[in-house]
């Protein structure tokens, strides 16, 4: 009348071997695959600021004040455009002046397609920012990975500025970065 279920032999006959195999696989996944470069945490603690430094100026004002003091604090946007902003594999990037709106923008405005925004951006002050190690070498970690930066992010940079005369470039060897909230 009722069929009796047949007994099946378990697939894993040795529970200890299964447990050891499972723990090894879990350990490989947790430790091996998701491991972050330990230098990232060290450099983030060293360079990322919890609050914006006081007396932040514009890039143009920081550049003009170099004659009095090489230590600068300025705010800007990672940019100026989508290309050639970051130095691949290095903690170095460009920062452009934050420009006030010069004309009204409709919702979904793309500054890279706007001739007015392009012209203003081409005339904006720029700073080449780099983060260096104790020996003075630029950190060999991409700034996008190190700080989570992307083009257009608002930042405050603190560091030592200089003008590279042969390139007419304002370069800052930074010792701090504050990532401004997106609702700037």
PyMOL commands that set and color helices and strands:
alter all, ss='L'
color gray80, all
select helices_A, chain A and resi 15-33+38-47+59-67+111-113+115-122+143-147
alter helices_A, ss='H'
color red, helices_A
select strands_A, chain A and resi 71-78+92-96+126-131+154-164+169-179
alter strands_A, ss='S'
color yellow, strands_A
deselect
rebuild
show_as cartoon
